[in-house]
């Protein structure tokens, strides 16, 4: 778990992973592998909130 909180380019690996998941979800919707419906939009919204929380945690731990 300590490995996931290490920083690379100012962000933790958790933040990078969540951002990659969001890009992958957008790619699946663009390629019509999954439908652009409420579930996809809700999943994207949850990922955005998790990314925001992760970046806020990174910023808070950096200022300590």
Phi, psi and omega in degrees: 000327179297329179295324182289339180267357176292151185262144172223119182058037175086358181232153176283163179295333176296316179298316178298317180296318178295321178294322177294323176297320178295319177297318179296319177298315178297322179295317179297321179292318180296321180277004180061030174281329171232154183282149175274084182232191184297327179294317179293319179293319178296319177297318178296320179295319178295318178297320179297318178296319178295322177297315179300314180296321180293317178293324176295320178295320177299317181293320180294319180286335179287325183279350179285000000 
